[in-house]
């Protein structure tokens, strides 16, 4: 359960309370985001390792997460061509 932390408003000077997640809740949320990223990229073995860690912590693996179907044959594209488009002559060399 998130902790209630009192904070003072700079503008009004009043005191309000905000909810701050406990370290355990923050870790579980981070693991769920990591698992979702693995599932999106089709890395099922890594996602299962993270799910095992979530179970070890006593957290629900699927809470708030929807499993997405992704094709397993995603090809990565290279944004830059590795070879030059045109060769230039060196200074003083004649072809």
ABEGO torsion letter per residue (X at the ends): XBBBBBBBBAAAGBBBBBBBBBAAAAAAAAAAAAAAAAAAAGBAAAAAAAAAAAAAAGBBAABGBBBBBBBAABBBBBABBABBABBBBBBGBBX
